[in-house]
């Protein structure tokens, strides 16, 4: 074997060795355990979750019995009635608005023998399918603010229950087995006289208010608020809290990830979250909007106190939930008693809520207070400057929430009359002028 042959053999071996090593590098797979990729979960437990039926509750139940009117706002009584209705099976829903004239409308709703279950605002009918047993598969794209049925002792096998939008004059009739209504008469309606008596005020044709006859005594309360860790809200609202930076601002704290912003305000004890990327609203139906709003609060902190659905604006994709105490709404000018959501295309755009809750009232600060009668309250409202009866939607007793003047760490809840005028809730101000009471805005 000459030298040239040896060189050729060696070169061939080196080429094949190089090819083999290159192939081995390309195809090498280390024997490592796989790393699990766990996406960040935004559900942070701050307080309890709620079912839809716990958030959507009536504000009042009216019984029209023997020419008189009785009403209750008691939370326990209302819960009992709603549990009773949840046992009923409703079917064959249809729009019967055209069968009731404008003149007959209020008499149809408030007529003798009727039970009237009133809500504070319009609720999509389809949302109620998860609260009541409604057999109809296709429900109307409509809303209602009261349920009405007559508790007269009929002998038919079927009776009727009505979903009514008072403001829009819409009436949807649903059939129900008469035995359910007979049981309701025996267990509830015939005992209506045990509740406070109310009187009617006809504001305009087709609009009547019912108000308590007697002046009322209610307790005012003071609470030490329970504060919730605002960092938990940060962890719940931002997609990745590890990128969030915290800074101090004049009245609190600011959290941002360069896109979204969450401000914590110490003076009002509220948080304000905004995601500018979701600025443009993407309209969804009212029932879908309400459902995802409740789910969002369940997944992003929960409900510290008793909040109830208080309003929905489909055009703005906005929902409001209001704090309630003993079945009565709580109001505050700065929004300290509300949870407000505004939705964008895919996610929340704005989110405002308090970061405190009410625990137990201070026993030494529970004091009775007399409220003016319903007659005095409605007179006060109707005497306000430039009053227009068409714009008055409601008048109710509630609580005015403030930070205590002497001790800012304490929250005061004082009974007060409130009226909803042109969509806004306003506190009735009782002041004397010339020996007479006058309502001033």
Helices and strands as residue ranges (DSSP letters): H 3-27, E 44-45, H 52-55, E 60-65, E 68-72, H 75-85, E 89-95, G 97-99, H 105-110, E 114-124, G 125-130, E 133-134, E 143-150, E 158-165, E 170-177, H 178-187, G 189-194, E 196-204, E 207-212, E 216-227, H 230-237, G 241-243, E 245-249, E 252-256, E 260-265, E 270-275, G 276-278, H 286-299, E 300-301, E 307-313, E 318-325, E 328-331, E 338-343, E 348-354, E 356-361, G 363-365, E 367-371, H 374-382, G 389-391, E 392-403, E 410-421, E 424-427, E 430-433, E 436-439
